[in-house]
Amino acid sequence: MEMSRVDAVWSFETAVSRVSGRGISREQLIRRLGELAGRSGLGSGLAALTEYVGATHYLLARHDLSQDGGLDFVVCSDWPFDIVRRLSGIVAGLNAKTTELEKCLAVLQPTFQTVPDDIDLPRGVSRTYCAVTFNVGRSRFSLMLLFPADVILSQEALRDVAVLAGYVASLKTEVGIRQDREFELTERELECLFWIAEGKTSEEIAVILGISRNTINNYITSVMRKTATRTRSEAIAHAVRNNLV
């Protein structure tokens, strides 16, 4: 049987050779990450985490950039490009459907999603991929892992990986990719968000700040657009999760 184009790029034999080193202990992993810190790229640290948990390939995604579409949400990856290109729409869709409360509860909790049937995967690789989310400052990330079909990933090890992925990502300048002003709240927007969290209505906030109710509503609309939230309650949850209020 001929190998598919994806198989030709990434053979399962290569994947197996990477998984074979997963007997590393947590202490050894932490020591290794410490040695890599400051002298290696983000990919080296993510590769070490991937090996530790018994997966084969990693993809680090930044959620606040997924709403733009395209591939800008990918911070660092060694997944085959064809899969990443298809995954971008899936990630954006899942993120849009997730409430702020669900996002809070999902942090450091491994979840599993299925790759669509029409996407070619290398032989022996599971059609299920794992994602663990974590925060670096105000930005939310997911580390997505492909793994062999015969491997059962440890929930405890995955949580370790999520915590340590946040450590690795926080040290690397690559995480700062496209720190656009569009995603930062202005002082006025933060003021409005604070007063919303205090239970004030638009009319009350207008009186407090000395500006019109319509202007307050415009600020609140801008806050929800920038934070990808749909209601004031979700905006408040986002603000609490990111230490904005």
CYANA upper distance limits for C-alpha pairs under 8 A (distance plus 0.5 A):
  3 MET  CA      7 ASP  CA      6.04
  3 MET  CA      8 ALA  CA      6.73
  4 SER  CA      8 ALA  CA      6.79
  4 SER  CA    120 ASP  CA      8.33
  4 SER  CA    122 PRO  CA      8.30
  5 ARG  CA      9 VAL  CA      6.99
  6 VAL  CA     10 TRP  CA      6.62
  6 VAL  CA     80 PRO  CA      7.53
  6 VAL  CA    120 ASP  CA      7.34
  6 VAL  CA    121 LEU  CA      7.16
  6 VAL  CA    122 PRO  CA      6.70
  7 ASP  CA     11 SER  CA      5.53
  7 ASP  CA     12 PHE  CA      7.87
  7 ASP  CA    121 LEU  CA      7.90
  7 ASP  CA    122 PRO  CA      5.41
  7 ASP  CA    123 ARG  CA      7.66
  9 VAL  CA     80 PRO  CA      8.07
 10 TRP  CA     14 THR  CA      7.52
 10 TRP  CA     15 ALA  CA      8.29
 10 TRP  CA     80 PRO  CA      7.86
 10 TRP  CA    122 PRO  CA      7.49
 11 SER  CA     15 ALA  CA      7.30
 11 SER  CA    122 PRO  CA      7.14
 11 SER  CA    123 ARG  CA      8.42
 12 PHE  CA     16 VAL  CA      6.70
 12 PHE  CA    122 PRO  CA      6.84
 12 PHE  CA    123 ARG  CA      6.83
 12 PHE  CA    124 GLY  CA      7.12
 12 PHE  CA    125 VAL  CA      8.06
 13 GLU  CA     17 SER  CA      6.85
 14 THR  CA     18 ARG  CA      7.01
 15 ALA  CA     19 VAL  CA      6.85
 15 ALA  CA     56 THR  CA      6.00
 15 ALA  CA     57 HIS  CA      8.50
 15 ALA  CA    148 PRO  CA      8.47
 16 VAL  CA     20 SER  CA      6.68
 16 VAL  CA     56 THR  CA      8.19
 17 SER  CA     21 GLY  CA      8.12
 18 ARG  CA     22 ARG  CA      8.47
 18 ARG  CA     51 GLU  CA      7.02
 18 ARG  CA     56 THR  CA      6.95
 19 VAL  CA     51 GLU  CA      6.34
 19 VAL  CA     54 GLY  CA      5.92
 19 VAL  CA     55 ALA  CA      6.96
 19 VAL  CA     56 THR  CA      6.70
 21 GLY  CA     51 GLU  CA      7.01
 21 GLY  CA     52 TYR  CA      8.13
 22 ARG  CA     51 GLU  CA      5.70
 22 ARG  CA     52 TYR  CA      5.27
 22 ARG  CA     53 VAL  CA      7.07
 22 ARG  CA     54 GLY  CA      5.97
 23 GLY  CA     52 TYR  CA      7.64
 24 ILE  CA     28 GLN  CA      6.59
 24 ILE  CA     29 LEU  CA      7.01
 24 ILE  CA     52 TYR  CA      6.64
 25 SER  CA     29 LEU  CA      6.65
 25 SER  CA     52 TYR  CA      8.25
 26 ARG  CA     30 ILE  CA      6.73
 27 GLU  CA     31 ARG  CA      6.72
 28 GLN  CA     32 ARG  CA      6.55
 29 LEU  CA     33 LEU  CA      6.63
 29 LEU  CA     48 ALA  CA      7.82
 29 LEU  CA     49 LEU  CA      8.11
 29 LEU  CA     52 TYR  CA      7.69
 30 ILE  CA     34 GLY  CA      6.67
 31 ARG  CA     35 GLU  CA      6.84
 32 ARG  CA     36 LEU  CA      6.80
 32 ARG  CA     48 ALA  CA      8.40
 33 LEU  CA     37 ALA  CA      6.53
 33 LEU  CA     45 GLY  CA      6.64
 33 LEU  CA     48 ALA  CA      8.04
 33 LEU  CA    168 VAL  CA      8.07
 35 GLU  CA     39 ARG  CA      8.44
 36 LEU  CA     40 SER  CA      5.90
 36 LEU  CA     44 SER  CA      7.77
 36 LEU  CA     45 GLY  CA      7.21
 37 ALA  CA     45 GLY  CA      8.39
 37 ALA  CA    168 VAL  CA      7.91
 37 ALA  CA    171 LEU  CA      7.67
 38 GLY  CA    171 LEU  CA      7.84
 38 GLY  CA    172 LYS  CA      8.36
 40 SER  CA     44 SER  CA      6.74
 40 SER  CA     45 GLY  CA      8.24
 41 GLY  CA     45 GLY  CA      7.76
 41 GLY  CA    172 LYS  CA      7.81
 42 LEU  CA     46 LEU  CA      6.89
 42 LEU  CA     76 CYS  CA      7.76
 42 LEU  CA    168 VAL  CA      7.50
 42 LEU  CA    169 ALA  CA      7.31
 42 LEU  CA    172 LYS  CA      6.67
 42 LEU  CA    174 GLU  CA      7.77
 43 GLY  CA     47 ALA  CA      6.44
 43 GLY  CA     76 CYS  CA      7.01
 43 GLY  CA     77 SER  CA      7.85
 44 SER  CA     48 ALA  CA      6.84
 45 GLY  CA     49 LEU  CA      6.92
 45 GLY  CA    165 ALA  CA      8.41
 45 GLY  CA    168 VAL  CA      6.83
 46 LEU  CA     50 THR  CA      6.59
 46 LEU  CA     58 TYR  CA      7.35
 46 LEU  CA    165 ALA  CA      7.45
 46 LEU  CA    168 VAL  CA      8.16
 47 ALA  CA     51 GLU  CA      6.66
 47 ALA  CA     57 HIS  CA      8.02
 47 ALA  CA     58 TYR  CA      7.57
 48 ALA  CA     52 TYR  CA      6.69
 49 LEU  CA     53 VAL  CA      6.98
 49 LEU  CA    161 VAL  CA      6.45
 49 LEU  CA    164 LEU  CA      8.36
 49 LEU  CA    165 ALA  CA      7.91
 50 THR  CA     54 GLY  CA      6.90
 50 THR  CA     55 ALA  CA      5.76
 50 THR  CA     56 THR  CA      6.84
 50 THR  CA     57 HIS  CA      7.07
 50 THR  CA     58 TYR  CA      6.92
 50 THR  CA    145 LEU  CA      7.77
 51 GLU  CA     55 ALA  CA      6.48
 51 GLU  CA     56 THR  CA      7.30
 52 TYR  CA    157 ALA  CA      8.39
 53 VAL  CA    153 LEU  CA      7.11
 53 VAL  CA    154 SER  CA      7.60
 53 VAL  CA    157 ALA  CA      6.42
 53 VAL  CA    158 LEU  CA      6.99
 53 VAL  CA    161 VAL  CA      7.91
 54 GLY  CA    147 PHE  CA      7.57
 54 GLY  CA    151 VAL  CA      7.77
 54 GLY  CA    153 LEU  CA      7.30
 55 ALA  CA    145 LEU  CA      6.72
 55 ALA  CA    146 LEU  CA      6.33
 55 ALA  CA    147 PHE  CA      4.73
 55 ALA  CA    148 PRO  CA      7.46
 55 ALA  CA    153 LEU  CA      8.25
 56 THR  CA    145 LEU  CA      7.67
 56 THR  CA    146 LEU  CA      6.22
 56 THR  CA    147 PHE  CA      5.58
 56 THR  CA    148 PRO  CA      7.66
 57 HIS  CA     77 SER  CA      8.31
 57 HIS  CA     78 ASP  CA      6.49
 57 HIS  CA     79 TRP  CA      6.39
 57 HIS  CA    145 LEU  CA      6.26
 57 HIS  CA    146 LEU  CA      5.78
 57 HIS  CA    147 PHE  CA      7.56
 58 TYR  CA     77 SER  CA      6.16
 58 TYR  CA     78 ASP  CA      6.45
 58 TYR  CA     79 TRP  CA      6.90
 58 TYR  CA    143 LEU  CA      7.27
 58 TYR  CA    144 MET  CA      6.21
 58 TYR  CA    145 LEU  CA      5.30
 58 TYR  CA    146 LEU  CA      7.14
 59 LEU  CA     74 VAL  CA      7.65
 59 LEU  CA     75 VAL  CA      8.24
 59 LEU  CA     76 CYS  CA      6.48
 59 LEU  CA     77 SER  CA      4.69
 59 LEU  CA     78 ASP  CA      7.02
 59 LEU  CA     79 TRP  CA      6.98
 59 LEU  CA    143 LEU  CA      6.23
 59 LEU  CA    144 MET  CA      5.52
 59 LEU  CA    145 LEU  CA      7.02
 60 LEU  CA     74 VAL  CA      6.56
 60 LEU  CA     75 VAL  CA      6.00
 60 LEU  CA     76 CYS  CA      5.79
 60 LEU  CA     77 SER  CA      6.62
 60 LEU  CA    141 PHE  CA      7.40
 60 LEU  CA    142 SER  CA      6.30
 60 LEU  CA    143 LEU  CA      5.09
 60 LEU  CA    144 MET  CA      6.80
 61 ALA  CA     73 PHE  CA      5.96
 61 ALA  CA     74 VAL  CA      5.13
 61 ALA  CA     75 VAL  CA      6.10
 61 ALA  CA     76 CYS  CA      7.92
 61 ALA  CA    141 PHE  CA      6.00
 61 ALA  CA    142 SER  CA      5.71
 61 ALA  CA    143 LEU  CA      6.95
 61 ALA  CA    144 MET  CA      8.20
 62 ARG  CA     66 SER  CA      7.33
 62 ARG  CA     73 PHE  CA      5.57
 62 ARG  CA     74 VAL  CA      6.92
 62 ARG  CA     75 VAL  CA      7.11
 62 ARG  CA    139 SER  CA      7.70
 62 ARG  CA    140 ARG  CA      6.57
 62 ARG  CA    141 PHE  CA      5.06
 62 ARG  CA    142 SER  CA      7.12
 63 HIS  CA     67 GLN  CA      8.05
 63 HIS  CA     73 PHE  CA      7.07
 63 HIS  CA     92 ALA  CA      8.45
 63 HIS  CA     95 ASN  CA      7.69
 63 HIS  CA    139 SER  CA      8.04
 63 HIS  CA    140 ARG  CA      6.22
 63 HIS  CA    141 PHE  CA      6.32
 63 HIS  CA    142 SER  CA      7.94
 64 ASP  CA     73 PHE  CA      8.11
 64 ASP  CA    139 SER  CA      7.50
 64 ASP  CA    140 ARG  CA      7.53
 64 ASP  CA    183 PHE  CA      8.17
 64 ASP  CA    227 THR  CA      8.29
 64 ASP  CA    228 ALA  CA      8.37
 65 LEU  CA     69 GLY  CA      8.27
 65 LEU  CA     72 ASP  CA      6.96
 65 LEU  CA     73 PHE  CA      5.29
 66 SER  CA     70 GLY  CA      8.18
 66 SER  CA     71 LEU  CA      8.36
 66 SER  CA     72 ASP  CA      7.69
 66 SER  CA     73 PHE  CA      5.46
 66 SER  CA     88 SER  CA      7.82
 66 SER  CA     91 VAL  CA      7.43
 66 SER  CA     92 ALA  CA      5.59
 66 SER  CA     95 ASN  CA      8.26
 67 GLN  CA     92 ALA  CA      6.19
 67 GLN  CA     95 ASN  CA      8.50
 67 GLN  CA     96 ALA  CA      8.13
 67 GLN  CA    228 ALA  CA      8.50
 68 ASP  CA     72 ASP  CA      8.29
 69 GLY  CA     73 PHE  CA      8.46
 69 GLY  CA     88 SER  CA      7.40
 69 GLY  CA     89 GLY  CA      7.33
 69 GLY  CA     92 ALA  CA      7.39
 70 GLY  CA     85 ARG  CA      8.27
 70 GLY  CA     88 SER  CA      6.91
 70 GLY  CA     89 GLY  CA      8.25
 71 LEU  CA     84 VAL  CA      8.38
 71 LEU  CA     85 ARG  CA      7.36
 71 LEU  CA     88 SER  CA      6.70
 73 PHE  CA     88 SER  CA      8.32
 75 VAL  CA    174 GLU  CA      7.39
 75 VAL  CA    175 VAL  CA      7.15
 75 VAL  CA    177 ILE  CA      7.93
 79 TRP  CA     83 ILE  CA      7.46
 79 TRP  CA     84 VAL  CA      7.03
 80 PRO  CA     84 VAL  CA      7.05
 81 PHE  CA     85 ARG  CA      6.62
 82 ASP  CA     86 ARG  CA      7.03
 83 ILE  CA     87 LEU  CA      6.52
 83 ILE  CA    119 ILE  CA      7.32
 83 ILE  CA    120 ASP  CA      8.29
 84 VAL  CA     88 SER  CA      6.82
 85 ARG  CA     89 GLY  CA      8.43
 86 ARG  CA     90 ILE  CA      7.71
 86 ARG  CA    119 ILE  CA      8.42
 87 LEU  CA     91 VAL  CA      6.64
 88 SER  CA     92 ALA  CA      6.77
 89 GLY  CA     93 GLY  CA      6.61
 90 ILE  CA     94 LEU  CA      6.67
 91 VAL  CA     95 ASN  CA      6.57
 92 ALA  CA     96 ALA  CA      6.67
 93 GLY  CA     97 LYS  CA      6.90
 94 LEU  CA     98 THR  CA      6.86
 96 ALA  CA    228 ALA  CA      7.98
 98 THR  CA    102 GLU  CA      6.63
 98 THR  CA    103 LYS  CA      7.08
 99 THR  CA    103 LYS  CA      6.76
 99 THR  CA    229 THR  CA      8.00
 99 THR  CA    234 GLU  CA      7.40
100 GLU  CA    104 CYS  CA      6.73
100 GLU  CA    229 THR  CA      7.73
100 GLU  CA    234 GLU  CA      5.89
100 GLU  CA    235 ALA  CA      8.17
100 GLU  CA    237 ALA  CA      6.43
100 GLU  CA    238 HIS  CA      6.38
101 LEU  CA    105 LEU  CA      6.83
101 LEU  CA    234 GLU  CA      7.82
101 LEU  CA    237 ALA  CA      7.11
102 GLU  CA    106 ALA  CA      6.56
103 LYS  CA    107 VAL  CA      7.16
104 CYS  CA    241 ARG  CA      7.28
105 LEU  CA    109 GLN  CA      8.23
106 ALA  CA    110 PRO  CA      8.21
106 ALA  CA    133 THR  CA      7.27
107 VAL  CA    132 VAL  CA      7.71
107 VAL  CA    133 THR  CA      5.52
107 VAL  CA    134 PHE  CA      5.85
107 VAL  CA    135 ASN  CA      8.21
108 LEU  CA    132 VAL  CA      6.28
108 LEU  CA    133 THR  CA      5.93
108 LEU  CA    134 PHE  CA      6.31
108 LEU  CA    159 ARG  CA      6.11
108 LEU  CA    162 ALA  CA      6.23
108 LEU  CA    163 VAL  CA      7.57
109 GLN  CA    132 VAL  CA      6.46
109 GLN  CA    133 THR  CA      7.50
109 GLN  CA    159 ARG  CA      7.13
110 PRO  CA    130 CYS  CA      7.15
110 PRO  CA    131 ALA  CA      6.26
110 PRO  CA    132 VAL  CA      5.15
110 PRO  CA    133 THR  CA      8.04
110 PRO  CA    155 GLN  CA      7.39
110 PRO  CA    158 LEU  CA      7.04
110 PRO  CA    159 ARG  CA      7.49
111 THR  CA    130 CYS  CA      6.25
111 THR  CA    131 ALA  CA      5.86
111 THR  CA    132 VAL  CA      6.94
112 PHE  CA    128 THR  CA      6.89
112 PHE  CA    129 TYR  CA      6.19
112 PHE  CA    130 CYS  CA      5.05
112 PHE  CA    131 ALA  CA      6.73
113 GLN  CA    128 THR  CA      6.06
113 GLN  CA    129 TYR  CA      6.04
113 GLN  CA    130 CYS  CA      6.97
113 GLN  CA    131 ALA  CA      8.25
114 THR  CA    127 ARG  CA      6.20
114 THR  CA    128 THR  CA      4.86
114 THR  CA    129 TYR  CA      6.74
115 VAL  CA    119 ILE  CA      7.47
115 VAL  CA    127 ARG  CA      5.77
115 VAL  CA    128 THR  CA      6.51
115 VAL  CA    129 TYR  CA      7.59
116 PRO  CA    127 ARG  CA      8.37
121 LEU  CA    125 VAL  CA      7.15
121 LEU  CA    127 ARG  CA      7.95
124 GLY  CA    148 PRO  CA      6.31
124 GLY  CA    149 ALA  CA      6.20
124 GLY  CA    150 ASP  CA      8.44
125 VAL  CA    146 LEU  CA      7.81
125 VAL  CA    147 PHE  CA      6.44
125 VAL  CA    148 PRO  CA      4.77
125 VAL  CA    149 ALA  CA      5.50
126 SER  CA    146 LEU  CA      7.68
126 SER  CA    147 PHE  CA      6.55
126 SER  CA    148 PRO  CA      5.85
126 SER  CA    149 ALA  CA      4.56
126 SER  CA    150 ASP  CA      8.30
127 ARG  CA    149 ALA  CA      8.19
128 THR  CA    146 LEU  CA      7.97
129 TYR  CA    144 MET  CA      7.26
129 TYR  CA    145 LEU  CA      6.13
129 TYR  CA    146 LEU  CA      5.56
129 TYR  CA    147 PHE  CA      7.50
130 CYS  CA    144 MET  CA      6.01
130 CYS  CA    145 LEU  CA      5.62
130 CYS  CA    146 LEU  CA      7.27
131 ALA  CA    142 SER  CA      6.57
131 ALA  CA    143 LEU  CA      6.00
131 ALA  CA    144 MET  CA      4.78
131 ALA  CA    145 LEU  CA      6.83
132 VAL  CA    142 SER  CA      5.91
132 VAL  CA    143 LEU  CA      5.88
132 VAL  CA    144 MET  CA      7.15
132 VAL  CA    158 LEU  CA      7.76
132 VAL  CA    159 ARG  CA      8.01
132 VAL  CA    162 ALA  CA      6.37
133 THR  CA    140 ARG  CA      7.57
133 THR  CA    141 PHE  CA      6.00
133 THR  CA    142 SER  CA      4.69
133 THR  CA    143 LEU  CA      6.87
133 THR  CA    162 ALA  CA      7.05
134 PHE  CA    140 ARG  CA      6.42
134 PHE  CA    141 PHE  CA      5.94
134 PHE  CA    142 SER  CA      6.89
134 PHE  CA    162 ALA  CA      6.69
134 PHE  CA    163 VAL  CA      7.56
134 PHE  CA    165 ALA  CA      8.40
134 PHE  CA    166 GLY  CA      6.74
135 ASN  CA    139 SER  CA      6.15
135 ASN  CA    140 ARG  CA      4.99
135 ASN  CA    141 PHE  CA      6.47
135 ASN  CA    166 GLY  CA      7.10
136 VAL  CA    140 ARG  CA      6.91
136 VAL  CA    141 PHE  CA      7.97
136 VAL  CA    166 GLY  CA      6.51
136 VAL  CA    169 ALA  CA      7.89
136 VAL  CA    170 SER  CA      6.63
137 GLY  CA    242 ASN  CA      7.84
138 ARG  CA    242 ASN  CA      5.71
138 ARG  CA    243 ASN  CA      8.36
143 LEU  CA    162 ALA  CA      7.80
143 LEU  CA    165 ALA  CA      8.10
147 PHE  CA    151 VAL  CA      7.32
153 LEU  CA    157 ALA  CA      8.15
153 LEU  CA    158 LEU  CA      7.82
154 SER  CA    158 LEU  CA      6.63
155 GLN  CA    159 ARG  CA      6.83
156 GLU  CA    160 ASP  CA      6.87
157 ALA  CA    161 VAL  CA      6.67
158 LEU  CA    162 ALA  CA      6.74
159 ARG  CA    163 VAL  CA      6.89
160 ASP  CA    164 LEU  CA      6.68
161 VAL  CA    165 ALA  CA      6.26
162 ALA  CA    166 GLY  CA      6.92
163 VAL  CA    167 TYR  CA      7.17
164 LEU  CA    168 VAL  CA      6.68
165 ALA  CA    169 ALA  CA      6.44
166 GLY  CA    170 SER  CA      6.49
167 TYR  CA    171 LEU  CA      7.17
168 VAL  CA    172 LYS  CA      7.37
169 ALA  CA    174 GLU  CA      8.39
169 ALA  CA    175 VAL  CA      6.67
170 SER  CA    175 VAL  CA      7.56
173 THR  CA    177 ILE  CA      8.15
179 GLN  CA    183 PHE  CA      8.08
180 ASP  CA    184 GLU  CA      7.82
181 ARG  CA    185 LEU  CA      8.50
182 GLU  CA    226 LYS  CA      7.35
183 PHE  CA    226 LYS  CA      5.79
183 PHE  CA    227 THR  CA      7.72
184 GLU  CA    226 LYS  CA      7.83
185 LEU  CA    189 GLU  CA      6.31
185 LEU  CA    190 LEU  CA      6.74
185 LEU  CA    223 VAL  CA      7.36
185 LEU  CA    226 LYS  CA      7.98
186 THR  CA    190 LEU  CA      6.70
187 GLU  CA    191 GLU  CA      6.69
188 ARG  CA    192 CYS  CA      6.80
188 ARG  CA    219 TYR  CA      7.94
189 GLU  CA    193 LEU  CA      6.62
189 GLU  CA    219 TYR  CA      6.05
189 GLU  CA    220 ILE  CA      7.34
189 GLU  CA    222 SER  CA      8.19
189 GLU  CA    223 VAL  CA      6.82
190 LEU  CA    194 PHE  CA      6.58
190 LEU  CA    244 LEU  CA      7.90
190 LEU  CA    245 VAL  CA      8.34
191 GLU  CA    195 TRP  CA      6.87
192 CYS  CA    196 ILE  CA      6.62
192 CYS  CA    205 ILE  CA      7.50
192 CYS  CA    216 ILE  CA      7.63
192 CYS  CA    219 TYR  CA      7.62
192 CYS  CA    220 ILE  CA      7.29
193 LEU  CA    197 ALA  CA      6.70
193 LEU  CA    220 ILE  CA      7.77
193 LEU  CA    223 VAL  CA      8.19
193 LEU  CA    235 ALA  CA      8.20
193 LEU  CA    236 ILE  CA      7.51
193 LEU  CA    239 ALA  CA      8.15
193 LEU  CA    245 VAL  CA      7.97
194 PHE  CA    198 GLU  CA      6.89
194 PHE  CA    245 VAL  CA      6.13
195 TRP  CA    199 GLY  CA      7.03
195 TRP  CA    200 LYS  CA      6.08
195 TRP  CA    205 ILE  CA      7.09
196 ILE  CA    200 LYS  CA      5.68
196 ILE  CA    201 THR  CA      7.32
196 ILE  CA    232 ARG  CA      7.96
196 ILE  CA    236 ILE  CA      7.82
197 ALA  CA    236 ILE  CA      6.27
197 ALA  CA    245 VAL  CA      8.16
200 LYS  CA    204 GLU  CA      6.31
200 LYS  CA    205 ILE  CA      6.72
201 THR  CA    205 ILE  CA      6.67
202 SER  CA    206 ALA  CA      6.55
202 SER  CA    213 ARG  CA      6.30
202 SER  CA    216 ILE  CA      6.65
202 SER  CA    217 ASN  CA      7.11
203 GLU  CA    207 VAL  CA      6.98
203 GLU  CA    213 ARG  CA      6.05
204 GLU  CA    208 ILE  CA      6.78
205 ILE  CA    209 LEU  CA      6.55
205 ILE  CA    213 ARG  CA      8.26
205 ILE  CA    216 ILE  CA      7.71
206 ALA  CA    210 GLY  CA      6.07
206 ALA  CA    211 ILE  CA      5.58
206 ALA  CA    212 SER  CA      5.94
206 ALA  CA    213 ARG  CA      5.73
206 ALA  CA    216 ILE  CA      6.77
207 VAL  CA    211 ILE  CA      7.32
207 VAL  CA    212 SER  CA      8.38
211 ILE  CA    215 THR  CA      7.24
211 ILE  CA    216 ILE  CA      7.80
212 SER  CA    216 ILE  CA      6.97
213 ARG  CA    217 ASN  CA      6.73
214 ASN  CA    218 ASN  CA      6.71
215 THR  CA    219 TYR  CA      6.80
216 ILE  CA    220 ILE  CA      6.75
217 ASN  CA    221 THR  CA      6.57
218 ASN  CA    222 SER  CA      6.69
219 TYR  CA    223 VAL  CA      6.73
220 ILE  CA    224 MET  CA      6.83
220 ILE  CA    232 ARG  CA      8.49
221 THR  CA    225 ARG  CA      6.74
222 SER  CA    226 LYS  CA      6.67
223 VAL  CA    227 THR  CA      6.59
223 VAL  CA    235 ALA  CA      7.92
224 MET  CA    228 ALA  CA      6.21
224 MET  CA    229 THR  CA      5.35
224 MET  CA    230 ARG  CA      6.72
224 MET  CA    231 THR  CA      7.72
224 MET  CA    232 ARG  CA      8.07
224 MET  CA    235 ALA  CA      6.61
225 ARG  CA    229 THR  CA      7.07
225 ARG  CA    230 ARG  CA      8.48
227 THR  CA    235 ALA  CA      7.49
227 THR  CA    238 HIS  CA      7.72
229 THR  CA    234 GLU  CA      6.15
229 THR  CA    235 ALA  CA      6.16
229 THR  CA    238 HIS  CA      8.36
230 ARG  CA    234 GLU  CA      7.02
230 ARG  CA    235 ALA  CA      7.99
231 THR  CA    235 ALA  CA      6.81
232 ARG  CA    236 ILE  CA      6.68
233 SER  CA    237 ALA  CA      6.77
234 GLU  CA    238 HIS  CA      6.62
235 ALA  CA    239 ALA  CA      6.65
236 ILE  CA    240 VAL  CA      6.70
237 ALA  CA    241 ARG  CA      6.60
238 HIS  CA    242 ASN  CA      6.67
239 ALA  CA    243 ASN  CA      6.43
239 ALA  CA    244 LEU  CA      5.27
239 ALA  CA    245 VAL  CA      6.41
240 VAL  CA    244 LEU  CA      6.66
240 VAL  CA    245 VAL  CA      6.55
